[in-house]
Amino acid sequence: MLASSRLLVLALLLWAGNYACSSVLADEPIQVHPSNSCWFLHQGRGTALITAAEHYGAVINLDFDYERYLRSLNRDGMNYTRIFAGSYLEPPGAFGILRNNLAPQPDRFLSPFELEGKDGSGRYDLSKYNPRYLQRLNKFVSLADELGIVVELTFFTSIYSDKQWAIHPFNPSNNVHEYSVERYQDLQTDKAPKIAQDLQSNWVAHLVQELNHHNNLFFEIQNEPWSDNHVMGEKLMAAWVDRNRFPNVIELTQPTSIQWQRMIADRITETEKTLPKKHLIAQNICNTRLSVGPDDLVPQASLLNFHYATAEAVQWNRGKGRVIGYDETGFAGSDPDVYLQQAWRFVMAGGGLFNHLDYSFSVGHEDGDDSDNKAPGAASPELRSQLRTLSEFVHSFDLVSLRPMPQAVQQQYAVNTQTLGDGRSQFAIYAEGRSPASVVVRVPQGNWQVSFLNPDSGQRSEPISLQTKQDALTIELPSFDDAIAIDIRKSK
């Protein structure tokens, strides 16, 4: 009797300890999962962030109904959104987007900075911060948290052209501060005047401090730093001898930009030293793919984001202890299948974050139903539904135990595959190709349940039972168009 009582007490203590540990983890900001850096740890569980979200202006555009937008994301099963912090806005028509959330009407831009003059019609004072902006930003992040949505806040971005520079808050012509910038490309580099760098880092520190209480938030230093400051890297198609620029050549961020990003990251970590919560920092690396080296990195960055990426961006950066993300696509034409394929390829290679620009979210269409918005990409409720299928598929597994396992597929016929697995009891395979097709998968000896998922329709087959032969399963794939997902789990 005494022994039984002791065992009961021990069991209760273990349960209480695990519960307390889970509660502590759930009250921490989103972070790289300590057991598996492919994924995030958020609210006590392994998480992949997958979304189709608006074009970054949800907070700074006062005409945009962010409450309706966030509820629409939640309705559609999206768990993440990316926004720009307000150091940049766009003129109408930029990048061929008709209804562009980053191009608010002139009197509807909610600047993070105060304007001189009582009527607010003067120049920006970059040392004074707008309380209305901060209130709206905090409300946005808080509501997102209630709805299970993580927010990526991007402080800065490349400026791209003279048109953007003409309305930029950090253009000396538009603010009260006395400094000069010879080229706008120098603004976000270590060549920028010290007063400009101080104003930039002080503003970042202000936001970091004011937003510290949020758990569903991480910071990205700069969007596409390579666009304003780059050297040419790998040529993707060597046969295209006359195409020596993007998208056939990868643009590599110059060291002068990386040094500036390191300065901003230093200010973030320095500010949070005395604050209760420590937030994840993301660095935007380049388009397509790159094996990242020490000179490319901001040391504090634990999330490496790529744009218009391929699976190699994940494969070439395994083992670096960082989540690999794909936080922008949406400039590859109007065929939604292109973006769905990008998402499956990237996540099933072990990428922990995917964001598709969804232009159907615009002012007056915060439900995501702007079907005729002229834009360079595809957007629709159907595509969001398909991305939800991907998210539900990967989260149906014990995600933290899943790692890229290309070696698990010993043979593949008429398909190319991406494989995640734990090597013991669960494997997930994404296959692209044509029917008839089959795969031979190396798994432990025993009985297995195999089912198939249509990535387009979300339709899942009834599981079939298979038994290993010589530590492998031979799986004949049902008829499919273009792609199919395979769910393999050991029978209990």
N, C-alpha and C positions, 0 to 999 in steps of 0.2 A: 504493500500500500504506500509506504514511504517512498519507495523507488518510483512508483507511478506518479506520485505528487511532484517529485523532483523533475521528472521528465516533462510533466505538464507545465511547470513553472519555466523550465528551460525553453520549451516550445513557445510559450507566451513572450518570453524575453526576446527570442529570435524574431518573432513576428513584429514585436514593437520596434525592435532595432531596424528591421527592413522597412517598416512603415515610416519611421522617422527619417531614414535615409532617403526614401522616395519623396517624402514631403519636402525635404531640404532641396533635392535636385529639382523638384517641380517649381520651386521659388527662385530659381536661378535663371539668368538670361540664356537664351538659346546659345549653344556652343557646339564645337566639334565633339562628337561622341568619344569619350575616353577609351572605349573598348574597340571602336572601329571608325577610323577617320574617313571612311567613305560617306558617312551619314552624320546628321546632327543629333544632339540630345536636346529635346524640348519637352517641357512639362513631364519630365521623368521617363520619356520613351524615345526610342530611335525614330528619326523622322527624315523623310526626303521632302524637299520643298518643290512643288510642281504647280505651275499656274499659267494662265493666259490672262494678262492684266493690262490696265490702261497705260497710256503713253506719258507717265511720270508726273502729270500736273494736278493730281487729285487735291493737293493741299494749296498750292499757290494760285490755282484758278478758282476765284470766288464763285463763278457760275456753275462749277462742277459740284453736284450733290454727292459728296463722298459717303454719306450714310447709306444712301440707296445703292451706291456702287459696292461698298463693302458687304452689304447684305446679299447683293447679287453674286459676288464671289463665293460667299459662304453657301448660298443656295446651289451653286454649280460645283461645289466640292473642291474649290481652289483654296490653298492654305498659305498663300504668300503673295505679296505685292511689292513693287519697287517704285519709289518716288524720288524726285529731285528736291533738294532742300531749298532752292530759291536763289542761288548765286547765278543762275542762268535762266533765260527764257528765250522763246523763239518768235520770230516774226511770222505773220500769216503766210501760209504756203511753203514753209520750210520743209524740206525733205519730201515734198509732194503729198503732204497730208492735208486734206481739205479741212476737216474739223479736228484740230490739233489741240489737245489739252494743255500743251506747253506753250501755246500761243494765245493767252487770254486777251480779251478786249483791253484796251489801254487803261481804263479805269477799274479793271477787275483783276489786276495782278496784285496778289497779296505778298508784298515784299517782306523778307525777314528783317529788313533794315528800315529805320525811320527816314522820312523825307524832311528836308529843311523847309521852313515856312509853315505858317498856321494852316494853310489850306492843303498842305501835302503835295504841292505842285512843283516843289523845288528838286534839288539834287539829293542823292542818297548820302546819308551820314552812316558810314559802315561801322562806326564805333557805337552806334545806338541801335538797339534792337526793338523790333515792333512787337508789343505784347499781344496784339490781335493775331499775328502770325503764330506765335508760340502757343496761344490758346487753341487755335484750330489744329495745329500739329499734334498737340497733346491729346485732344479729343479724338483725332483720327487714329492715333496709335492705340489709345484705350479701347475704342470701339472694335478695332481690328483684333485686339486681344480677346475681347468678349466673344468674338465670332471665330476664334481659332485660326487667325491669320497672322503670319509673321510679316514684319515690315522691314524692307531694306531701304535705308536712308542714304542717298548718294549726295555727298557734300558739294562736289565740283564736277565739271565735265569739260572736255575740249570745247572750243568756241567755234571752230569749223570755218567761219567766213566773216567777212566785213559786215554783213547784214546783222549777224548775231552780236558782233562786237559793238555795233552802233547803239544797241539797247542794253548792253551788259552793265550791271551795277558796278563792277570793278573797272570799267573804262573810266579813266580820270576825267573825261568830259562829263560823265554822269554822276560824279560824286564830289564831295566837298574837300577831299584830301589832296594835298600837294605832292604828287609824284607823277612820273611820266613812264610810259611803257612804249618802247620803240616799236615792238611787234606784239600783237595780241598773243602770238604763240609763246612768248616769254612769260606771260602772267603766271602760269602754274608750273614754273621751273625755279631752280635756285638762282636764275638770272634776274628774277623779279626784284624790284626795289624792296629794301628792308621794310619800309612802312607798309607796302602791300602785303608782304608775307606776314607781318605782325597782325594786320587786320584780318587776314584769312585765318590764321591760327587762333586768334582771340575769339572769332565768331564760332569756330569749331568747338573750342573749349566751352563757350557759353551753351551751345546746343547739347553737348555731351553732359554737362552738369544738369541742365534743365530736364533732360530726358532720362536721367539715370535710373529712375524708378521702374521703367518698363522692362519686362522680360521678353517680349515678343519683338525685339528690335535688334538689328545689327547695323554697323556703319560701313559704307564703302567710301573710300577716299576720293576717287575720281573716275568718272565714266570715260572710257576710250582715250586714255592719255596719249596713246600712240598717234591719234589722228592729227594733233597739232605738232607733235614732236616725234619723228620716227626716222629710222633708217630701214632699208629694205632687207628682208631676210629670205627665208626659203621660197623658192618658186615652186608652186604646187604642180603645175603642168609644164614640164620642161619643153615639151614640143611646141607650146605656144610662145615662140621666141619673141614675138612682137608685143606680148602682154606683160610688161614689166611693172605693173602696179596692182593694187587691190582690185578685184578679189583673187588674182592669180599669184600675187606675192604677199607674203605675210609682213605686215608693218611692225617693227620692233620699237618699243618705247626707248627713247634716248636716255642716257644716264642722268642728264640734267633734270629731267622730269622725275625720274625715280628718286633722286636725292630730295627733291621737294616733297614727294609723297612720304618719304621717310620722316621728314620734318613734321608733317601733319600727323602721322601715326605716333610720333613721339609725344606730340601735344595731347593726343587722345589718351594715351596710357598714363602720361603724367597727371592729367586732370582726374582720371579715375582712381589714382593711387589712394586718394583720401575719401573716395566715395564708396558706398556699400556694394555696388554691383559693377562687374567688369564685363564689357560687351565685346563681342566678336568683331574683328576688323577684316574687311574684304579688300582685295586688290584686283583691279581689272588688268589682265595680263596682255592679251592681244586677240585678234581675230583668228579663228580656225584652230590652230594647234601650236604648241611649243613645248619642248622639254626645258623646263624652267631651271635656271642656274642661280647660284648665290647673288650674282650681280643684277639679276632681274628682280629680286625679291625685296619687298618691305618685310623685315624680320617679324614684325608683330602680326602680319596678316596670316590668319588661319583659314581663310577661304580665298581660293584663287579662281577668279571669274574669267571666262572666255566669252567672246561673241561669235556667232555664226560658226559654231564649233563642230568638230568631228570627234568621234570616239577616241582618237589618238590623244586628244587633250587630256583625257582621263588616263589612258593607258600609259602614256609617257611620264606621268607625274605621280604614279603610285609610290607609296612608301615615303612620301614627304611629310606625312602627319597632318595634312591639310585636306579639307573638303575641296573638291573640284566642281565648280559651278559653270552654268551656261545661262547667264542672266540677261541675254538679249538675243532674240531672233525676230524676224518679221519683215525682212526686206528681200524676200526671195520669190515674190510674185503671189498670185492669187490662188494657187492650188493648195488647199489645206492639208492634203496628204503629205506634202513636203515637210511641213512643220511637225506633224504627228510622227513621221519617220525619224526626224531629228531627235524628238523627245525620247522615243523608245530606244534608239541607238545609244544616246548619251547616258540615260539613267541605267540602262541594262549593262553598260560598260562599267558602272560603279560611280557615276556622277550624282552628287547629292542634291543638285538644284537645277531647275529648268524654268525659264521665263520666256513666254511668247508674247510679243506685243499684239494686243487685241484692240484693233481700231474700232471695233463695234461699241466700245465704251467711249462716249463723247458727251459733251454738254447736251442735256435733254434726252440722252440715251444711256443713262447710267445703269440701266438694266442689261446693257450689252446687246442691244437690238438694232444698232445703226448699220443696217445691212448694205447701204449704198454710200458709205463714207469712202471717198476717193483716197487711197493710201497704197503704199508699196507692198503690202502683205495681205494675208488672208485673216479673216476674223468671223466668228459665228458661234452661236450657242452649241452647235453640233461639235465644233472642234473642242470647246471646253468640256463637253460631255465625254469626248474621246480621251482627253487628258485626265479626266477624272477616272476613267477606266484604268489607265496606266497607274495612277496614284493608288487606287484601291488594290490593284494587282500586287504591287511591291509591298504595300503595307499589310497585305494578308499573310505575309510570311513573318517569321521572327527576324525583322529587318537587320537588327544589330549583328546577327550571326552570318548575314550574307556578305560575301566578298566576291570580286571578280574571279571566275574559275574557267578561263577559256580552255584549260587542259582537260576539263571534264568531258568535253565532246571529243570523242576519239575519232569519229568519222561523221561526215555530213554529206548528204547527197542532194543536189539541186537547191541547197540553201546556204546562206552565210548566217552565223549565229553569234549572239552575245549571251554569256552565261554568268549568272550569279548563283552561289550556293554556299553551304556550310561544310560540304565534304562528308556529311554524315546522314542527314535525314531530309534535307530539302534542297531543291534545285529549281531555278527559274531560268527559262531559255527564251530568247526572242530570236525568231528565224525569219529571214527575208529570202524570197526566191520564187519557186514555181512548183506546182504539183505535177506528177507525184514526187514526194520527197520523204526522206527518213534521216534519223540521226541515231548514232550509237553513243550512249552516255555511260561513262564509268561511274559506278555507284557501289556502295557496300552491298554485300550479299544479303538477299532477303526479298520480301514482297513489297511492291510499290503501287501507289495510286497515281495515275497520270490523267490529267485533263487538259483541254485545249481552250484557248481564248482568242476570239476575233478582236484585234485591236480597233477595228473600225466600228463595229456594231456593239461591242461589249458582250456579245453572246458567248457563254461558256458551255462546254460540253459536259455531259455526265462523265465522272471518272471511270477509267478502265483499270483493271488489275493486271500487273505484269510482274514476272519473276526474273531475277537476274540469271544470266548465263555467263559464267566466267567473269564475274564482277562487272557486268555491263548490262544495260537495257538497250534493246533494239526497238526504236519507236517509229512506227509508220505514221506519218502525219496525215490527217484528213485533208480533203481537198480545200484549198484556200486561195485567196487572191492577194498576191504581193507579200503578205506577212502573217505570222501566227505566233502566239505566245504559248509556251508549254509549262505547265505546273506539275512538278514531280515531287511527291512526298512519300516517305516510308510509311508503310501500313503499321498501325498500332497493334 
